[in-house]
Amino acid sequence: MRRVEHVMGFPVSLRIDDEGDFEEAADAAFAWLREVDERFSPFRPDSEVSRLDRGELPGTSVSPDLAEVLALCEEYRLATGGAFDVRLPGRGLDPCAVVKGWSVQRAAELLSAAGARRFVLNAGGDVVASGGPWRVGVRHPEHADRLCAVLELTDGAVATSARYERGDHIIDGRTGRPATGLLSVTVVAPTLTEADSVATAAFALGAEGTAWAAARPGCEVFVVDAERSVLRTAGLPVAGEPSAAA
């Protein structure tokens, strides 16, 4: 089965290659993503995140899900020395950098719990794969019609942080200015929670982010830096490289 819906501001596509009826499981996965958008979007004034940011919720009364997300945000803030920060001066609380990967990973787990074994869930280019091999293209950071590499995933996730969709939207929390030094960071990890968060955190770190991400346990990294050089870890599951980054 195949399904595509627009959720959280981007297209989410699901493909399940198993035999059987997985419509109900797909319904549950997409319902969960819509629920996350309603509860955690900083752009919705009635969301739990917005109400917490306005001081309308005591810290002890946040939901277990939001508490988990905020704990992850704090983990990455500390790990990057403040480069990754969802509470920037002059801006409201915005945990989207963690929420996206975390919520899509949870949706994938709902599919697995329903018996799906061979599927791929693609959320705006960030992917959770199960029962592969699946091939995932890494978009060139400066040319929308080109790929830097093609990765092969069996069970795992891949996420990319770059400027090409939303411009200079990733801020270095240490300076309060847009992060510089890297054009794109792609991370392969066991879960999309980690892949997406590590990719964003590494991008926020700038030039030092490559080594930081590569040192994270279970993570493989593909980076194009500001000088158009390609840097990648030895274990990156490359299936093919259709073009160079330069």
N, C-alpha and C positions, 0 to 999 in steps of 0.2 A: 504494500500500500504506500501511497505518497500523499502528503498534505503540506500545504503552505499557508501560513497565517501571518498577518502583520501584528506583532506584539512588542511592547516596550520600545517602539520607535524604529523597529527594523524587521525585515522578513525572517521568519523562522520556518525552516523546511524540515520535514521528517520523511525518511524512507525506511520502511521495514520490509525485509526480504524473506521473513519467516512465513511458513505456511500457517494458515489460521486467520481468525478474525481478531484484529487488534484495534478496531474502531473505538471501543470503549477505553482502552488504554491510551490511545492517542487523544481522545476527548479529555481524559484526566490530566495528561501532560500539558496540553494547551490551556486548560482551565487553571492549572497551577501557575503558569506563566502570566496569565491575565490577573490572577489574584496578587502575584508579586508586584506587578505594575501598579495596581491599585493601592497596595499597602506601603510600598517602599519608594515610590517615585518622589523625588524632591520637587518635581514640577506639578504635583497635585496637592493643592492646599489642605485637603482632608486626609492625606496619607499619614500613616503612623510616623514616618520619617519627618514630614513637615511639622506635625504636631509636637514631636519630641524637640525639634529644632527651635520651635517657638516657646518651649518651656511649659507646654501644656500637659506633658506626661512626666511624672517623676521617673528618674532613672531606674528605679526598682520595679516599675510597672510595665516596662516594654515587653513585647512578646518574646518567647524563647527564640523564634526565628530571627528577629531583629537583634537580640542579644548576641546570637551566634555571628551574625554579619558584622556587628560592631567590634566583636572580639577579633575577628579576622582583620578588620581594618587596622586595629591597634597593633596587631602582630606585625603587619607589613610596615606600619609607620616606624615602629621600633627597629625592625630589621634593616630599614633603609636610612636610618638616622634622620628621619623627618622628611625625606624627599617625597615619599608617598604619604599623603595626608588628605583625609576626607573632610577635614575641618579647617579650611583655609581662611585667614583673616579677610573680612569683607565679603565672604560668601557663606551661603547656608550649608548645612550638613548635606553632603552628597556622596553616599556610599555606592553609587552606580558601578564604580570600577570593580567592586567585589560582588555586588548583587547579580550582575549579568551572568558571570560564570557559575556562581553558586546556585542560582535558580535553574539554569539550564542543566547543570549536573544533576540536580534533584529531579528534574523532569525525566532525564535519562534513567535514573534509578527507578522511577515509577514504571517506565517501560520494561525494564529488566524484571522488576517484581511481578509484572503481569505475564512474564514468560517470553518476552521478545529477546532473541539472542543475536540476530544479525540485523543491525540498524545503524543509521547515521542521523544525527540531529545537528542541523547547521543553523546557528543563530547569528545572522549578520556576518558570516565568515568565520566565526569561532565554532569549532566542531567537537562533538563527542561521538566516538565511533565504537561499535561493538561487533565482534564476530567477523572481522575483516578477513582478508586485507581490503582496505578502502584507500583510495588515493585522494589527497587533499593538496590543492595548489596554493602556493605562497605568492600573493600578488606583488608585483614590482611596486616599490613605494612611489615611483614617479611616472609610471606608464600603466594606465589602467588596463590596457589590452595585452600586457605581458606578465609572465610569471618568472619569479626568481628560481623557484625549485618546485618539485612535486614530492610530497611526503607520502609514505605508506604507513597507515595505522591499522593495527589489528584490534586492540582494545586500549583506548586511551583518548586523549584530547589534545587539541592544538588551538592556540589563540595568537592573534597578532595585534600589537599596538603600533599605530602609525599616525601620521598627519593627514593621510590622503582623503579620509572621509569627513573629518570634523575640524581640520586645521589644527592650530596650536591649542588643543583642548586639554592636554596633559600638562599640569603645572608642577614645577619643582617646589615642594613645600618649604624647602630651605631658603629659597629666594623670593617666592611668590610670583615668579615669572615663568613663561612657557619653557618647558624642558628643551634643551638643545644637546647636540652631540650625536644623536641617532636619528635615522630616517624611519626605520621600522625594526621591531623586535618580535620574533615569532618563537613561541615556547611550546614544546611538546611535553606533556606531563600525564600522570595517571588519571587526573581528574581535571575538568574544566575549571573548577573552583581555583585550583592552583595555577593552571596554565594561564588563565586570564589575569589573575592578580599579579603573578610574577612578571608577565609581559608588561603590564602597566607600570608596575613598580620599577622595573629595569629601565623603561623609557624615561620615567621621572628622574632616575639617577643620572641619565646622560651617559657620557663616555664610560663611566665606571660601571654602568649597569650591565654590560656584557659579561664581565667576570663575575659580578654578583649573581646574576641569573644562572650562569654556568655552574656555579658552586652549590646551587640549591639541589638537595638530594632528589633524584628521580627526574630531573629536568634536563632536556636537551634544547639547544638554542641555535637560532639562525638570525643573524643581525646584519642589517645594512647600516653603516655609520654615515656620518655627515660628509665624509670624504668618498663615499660610494664604495667603500671596501666591504667585502663580505666576510663575516666571521661566524664560524659555526663549531659546535662541539662534535667530537669524534663519533658519538653514538647517535647523531641525528639520523632518523630513518628515511634517508633520501631514496626515492624511487627513480628520479630523473631530474635533470636540470635543463629545461628548454631554452634558457637564455641566461646571459650573465647579468649582473646587477648594474654594471656601468652602462 
